[in-house]
Amino acid sequence: MESLYLLIPLSALIVLGIIAVFRWALNRGQFEDLEREGERILTDEPGPLDAGQARRED
């Protein structure tokens, strides 16, 4: 019975954390264009390089 005093508030905090992360993802635009992201893996176009990477031309 004493474990419920710990588990119920802990689970409530975890749910609030999950909701906060989901709202953050919504506000950052993670779910704006789902079709383009699904088709992106099927194309052969290389993605943009990071600033630290150099393109090798052999």
Secondary structure, 3 states (H helix, E strand, C coil): CHHHHHHHHHHHHHHHHHHHHHHHHHHCCCCCCHHHHHHHCCCCCCCCCCCCCCCCCC
